[in-house]
Amino acid sequence: MKLENHIEKFKKKINDTDDRSVYYKPTKRLIYKIKKKLKRNPKNIELINLCGILALETNDIELSCNMFIRAVHIEANVKTLNNLAYFYLHVYDDSEKAVVFLRKAIDMNPKSEFPYAQLGEAYIDLQQYDKAEYYLKKAAEFNPTLEILNNLGLTVYMQGRVQDSLSHFERALKHRHNTETLLSYGTILAKIGERERAENIAKDLSRILEGFLETGQHIIYAEIGFLEIAELYYEIKNYEMASEYFSKAQKYGVGHYYNMYQYSLIQCQNNIKAEGLCGEFRINKLMELEDIKECRFYSEEEIKYFENKYSREIEVLLEVYEKIKKGYCPEEEFIPRRLSHCYLFGCLRHDN
């Protein structure tokens, strides 16, 4: 069978299921066949690129990296530079290196949103939000996807233009529903005083999460959890619901924002529970420290570091709690989530 027929057969298989384990072995077999073909035609960029993408599917990071670099060395064009940048951005978390390749790709005046959207993401990671906004706007001119519009809202928000960011998140949600974008939209509504609309979103998110858990899946696989909903209710100033969801977050072990939880409890006249959280926090930190001490992989210097770190965290919690009792309201440091997409040219699974 010709390689082209194997590729078509593989495309059909991956389109029939989202379960990656089902096509792990077919992916390995296809990589093997591509490698054989490349021995006869070592400069076939399309096959080199496809081999790099398939290697990512099987978590063969070294092979993937070598293939993407090889493609760029043969011909540095928009596609090869974009895909190598994708690898550095999403596999190695090296945003600075990704920027280098993406800037080269954009100098070639690409007619696709891929390099622009990726460069926007890279600049978000580097906290250069003005540059991120510029390139995401360019990406949106080609294709205003949920991810691009969400990230555009993020960049505007992080530059302090809270009201302006709202329209980008709203456009993103009109394009496609996403709970993380909905959370950002609801939080910003609360920040600008639209509490009733924000509360409706909090209720929607609660129903979505509860429905997800009813399917038997663990909360770790959910896009948002109880903590995020608690923070949204906290921003709305519905402290009764905030307390309820902070409590659920602790139950599921997904996060502890003790001071905001304490403030919420005090607003609900539950001072005893708020006081008790101080002791609970201290016990949890001491238990974490014991686990570190019992782990043979930590050096004495590292253990000392954690002793000082946890000791300081306990002190800070107690200091802030004393301020809370006098009326201080801890602020939530909200940062919208960056969304991403497959921006690999030639990806069979996403038909790029």
C-alpha positions in Angstrom: 0.0 0.0 0.0 1.3 3.5 -0.9 2.1 5.9 1.9 -0.6 8.2 0.7 -3.2 5.5 1.3 -1.8 4.7 4.8 -2.2 8.4 5.6 -5.8 8.5 4.4 -6.6 5.4 6.4 -5.0 6.9 9.5 -7.0 10.2 9.0 -10.2 8.2 9.0 -9.2 6.3 12.1 -8.5 9.4 14.2 -11.6 11.1 13.0 -13.7 8.2 14.3 -12.6 8.7 17.9 -11.2 11.2 20.4 -9.4 8.4 22.4 -5.7 8.8 21.7 -4.9 5.4 23.1 -6.9 3.8 20.2 -4.5 5.2 17.5 -1.2 5.2 19.4 0.0 2.0 17.6 -1.3 3.2 14.2 0.6 6.4 14.7 3.8 4.6 15.6 3.4 2.5 12.4 2.8 5.5 10.3 5.9 7.2 11.7 7.9 4.1 10.8 6.6 4.2 7.2 7.4 7.9 6.9 10.9 7.3 8.2 11.5 4.7 5.5 10.2 7.1 2.9 12.5 9.8 4.1 15.5 7.6 3.7 14.8 7.7 -0.1 13.7 11.4 -0.1 15.4 13.1 2.9 14.4 16.6 1.9 10.7 16.1 1.7 9.5 18.9 4.0 5.9 17.8 4.0 6.8 14.3 5.3 9.4 15.7 7.8 6.7 18.0 9.2 4.1 15.3 9.4 6.6 13.0 11.2 7.2 15.8 13.7 3.5 16.2 14.3 2.9 12.5 14.7 5.8 12.2 17.1 4.1 14.7 19.3 1.0 12.5 19.3 3.1 9.7 20.8 5.1 11.9 23.2 8.3 11.3 21.3 9.6 14.8 22.1 13.1 14.3 20.8 12.0 13.0 17.4 9.4 15.8 17.1 12.0 18.5 17.9 14.5 17.0 15.5 12.0 16.9 12.7 10.7 20.4 13.1 14.3 21.8 13.2 15.2 19.7 10.2 12.4 21.1 8.2 13.5 24.7 9.0 17.0 23.9 8.0 15.9 22.6 4.6 13.5 25.6 4.0 12.6 28.3 6.5 9.1 29.2 5.3 5.9 30.3 7.1 4.8 26.7 7.8 8.1 25.3 9.0 8.9 28.3 11.2 5.4 28.3 12.6 5.5 24.7 13.5 8.9 24.9 15.2 7.6 27.9 17.2 4.6 25.8 18.2 6.9 23.1 19.5 8.9 25.6 21.6 5.8 27.4 22.9 3.7 24.4 23.9 6.3 21.7 24.6 9.3 23.5 26.0 7.4 26.5 27.3 10.1 28.7 25.7 8.1 31.8 24.7 11.2 33.8 23.9 12.5 31.3 21.4 9.0 30.9 19.9 8.9 34.7 19.3 12.2 34.5 17.3 10.8 32.0 14.8 7.3 33.6 14.7 8.7 37.0 13.9 10.6 35.5 11.0 7.4 33.8 9.8 5.4 37.0 10.0 8.1 38.9 8.0 7.0 36.7 5.1 3.5 38.2 5.3 1.5 35.0 6.0 -2.1 34.6 4.9 -3.1 32.6 8.0 -4.0 33.5 11.6 -1.7 30.7 12.9 1.6 32.7 13.3 -0.2 35.8 14.5 -2.3 34.0 17.1 0.8 32.1 18.3 2.9 35.3 18.6 0.0 36.8 20.6 0.1 33.9 23.0 3.9 34.1 23.3 3.7 37.8 24.2 1.0 37.0 26.7 3.3 34.6 28.4 6.0 37.2 28.4 3.5 39.7 29.8 4.0 42.1 26.9 0.3 42.7 26.5 0.5 45.6 24.1 2.4 43.5 21.6 0.1 40.6 22.2 -2.9 42.7 21.5 -1.5 44.0 18.2 -0.8 40.5 16.8 -4.1 39.0 18.1 -6.0 41.8 16.3 -4.1 40.8 13.1 -5.0 37.1 13.7 -8.7 38.1 14.2 -8.7 39.8 10.8 -8.0 36.3 9.3 -10.2 34.2 11.6 -11.9 35.6 14.8 -12.0 32.3 16.7 -13.0 31.8 20.3 -9.4 31.4 21.4 -8.2 34.5 19.6 -11.0 36.7 20.8 -10.6 35.3 24.4 -6.9 36.1 24.4 -7.6 39.5 22.9 -9.9 40.2 25.9 -7.2 39.0 28.2 -4.6 41.4 26.8 -6.9 44.4 27.0 -7.9 43.5 30.5 -4.3 43.2 31.6 -3.6 46.7 30.3 -6.2 48.1 32.6 -9.0 48.6 30.1 -11.5 46.4 32.0 -14.6 47.8 30.3 -13.1 47.4 26.8 -12.2 43.8 27.4 -15.8 42.8 28.0 -16.7 43.1 24.3 -14.0 40.7 23.3 -15.1 38.1 25.7 -18.7 38.6 24.6 -17.7 38.1 21.0 -15.8 35.0 21.9 -18.8 33.5 23.6 -21.0 34.2 20.6 -18.6 32.3 18.5 -18.5 29.2 20.7 -19.4 28.4 24.4 -16.5 27.9 26.7 -16.7 27.8 30.5 -13.3 29.5 31.0 -14.3 32.4 28.8 -17.7 32.6 30.5 -15.9 32.8 33.9 -13.8 35.7 32.6 -16.9 37.4 31.3 -18.8 37.0 34.5 -15.9 38.2 36.7 -15.5 41.4 34.6 -19.3 42.0 34.7 -19.0 41.8 38.5 -16.0 44.2 38.5 -17.9 46.9 36.6 -20.9 46.6 38.9 -23.2 44.3 36.7 -23.7 42.0 39.7 -27.1 40.6 38.6 -25.8 39.5 35.2 -22.6 38.1 36.9 -24.7 36.1 39.4 -26.6 34.5 36.6 -23.3 33.4 35.0 -22.2 32.1 38.4 -25.3 30.0 38.5 -24.8 28.7 35.0 -21.2 27.8 35.8 -22.3 26.0 39.0 -24.8 23.9 36.9 -22.2 23.1 34.3 -19.7 21.9 37.0 -22.3 19.9 38.9 -23.5 18.3 35.7 -19.9 17.4 34.8 -19.3 15.7 38.2 -22.6 13.8 37.9 -21.1 12.0 34.9 -18.6 10.4 37.3 -15.6 12.3 36.2 -13.1 13.8 38.7 -13.1 17.5 39.2 -9.4 17.7 38.1 -10.6 17.2 34.5 -13.1 20.1 34.6 -12.3 23.3 32.9 -13.1 25.2 36.1 -13.7 24.1 39.7 -15.4 25.1 42.9 -12.6 27.6 43.7 -13.2 29.6 40.5 -16.9 29.8 41.2 -16.2 30.8 44.8 -14.0 33.6 43.6 -16.7 34.8 41.2 -19.3 34.9 44.0 -16.8 36.7 46.1 -16.3 39.3 43.4 -20.1 39.7 43.2 -20.2 40.1 47.0 -22.5 37.2 47.5 -20.6 36.0 50.5 -23.0 33.3 51.5 -22.5 31.5 48.1 -18.8 32.3 48.2 -18.5 30.6 51.6 -20.3 27.6 50.3 -18.1 27.2 47.3 -14.8 27.9 49.2 -15.9 25.0 51.5 -16.5 22.7 48.5 -13.1 23.7 47.1 -11.4 22.6 50.3 -13.4 19.3 50.4 -12.2 18.4 46.9 -8.6 19.6 47.6 -8.5 22.0 44.6 -7.2 25.1 46.3 -7.2 27.2 49.5 -7.8 30.9 49.4 -8.2 31.1 53.1 -8.3 34.9 53.7 -11.1 35.4 51.2 -12.9 32.5 52.7 -12.4 34.0 56.1 -13.7 37.4 55.0 -16.8 35.7 53.4 -17.5 33.8 56.6 -17.2 36.9 58.8 -19.7 38.7 56.5 -22.0 35.8 57.1 -21.5 36.1 60.9 -19.7 32.8 61.1 -16.7 34.0 63.0 -16.0 30.7 64.7 -15.4 28.9 61.4 -13.3 31.8 60.2 -11.1 31.6 63.3 -10.8 27.8 62.9 -9.4 28.2 59.4 -6.2 29.7 60.9 -5.5 26.4 62.7 -6.5 24.3 59.7 -4.1 26.2 57.5 -1.3 25.8 60.0 -1.9 22.0 60.3 -2.0 21.5 56.6 1.3 23.4 56.1 3.0 21.3 58.9 1.7 18.1 57.3 3.1 19.2 53.9 6.4 19.9 55.6 6.5 16.4 57.2 5.9 14.8 53.8 8.8 16.8 52.4 11.1 15.8 55.3 10.2 12.1 54.8 11.0 12.3 51.1 14.6 11.3 50.5 14.9 13.3 47.3 15.0 16.7 49.2 18.3 18.0 50.5 18.8 19.6 53.9 19.0 23.0 52.2 15.7 22.4 50.3 14.0 21.3 53.5 15.2 24.5 55.3 13.8 26.5 52.4 10.4 25.0 52.8 10.5 25.4 56.6 11.0 29.1 56.1 8.5 29.4 53.3 5.7 27.6 55.2 6.5 29.5 58.4 6.2 32.8 56.5 2.9 31.7 54.8 1.4 30.9 58.2 2.5 34.3 59.6 1.1 36.2 56.6 -2.3 34.4 56.9 -2.6 35.3 60.6 -1.5 38.9 59.9 -4.1 39.3 57.1 -6.8 37.7 59.3 -6.2 40.2 62.0 -6.7 43.0 59.4 -9.9 41.2 58.2 -11.4 41.3 61.7 -10.9 45.0 61.6 -12.8 45.4 58.3 -10.1 44.8 55.7 -11.4 43.1 52.5 -8.8 41.0 50.6 -8.9 41.6 46.9 -9.1 38.8 44.4 -6.2 38.9 41.9 -8.1 37.8 38.8 -6.3 37.0 35.6 -8.3 35.7 32.6 -7.1 32.4 31.2 -5.2 32.2 28.0 -6.8 29.7 25.6 -4.9 27.9 22.9 -5.6 25.8 19.8 -3.7 23.5 17.5 -1.8 25.8 15.2 0.3 23.1 13.5 0.2 23.3 9.8 -0.4 19.8 8.5 -2.0 18.4 11.6 -4.2 15.4 10.5 -6.3 15.3 13.6 -7.4 18.9 13.3 -7.3 19.0 9.5 -5.0 22.0 9.4 
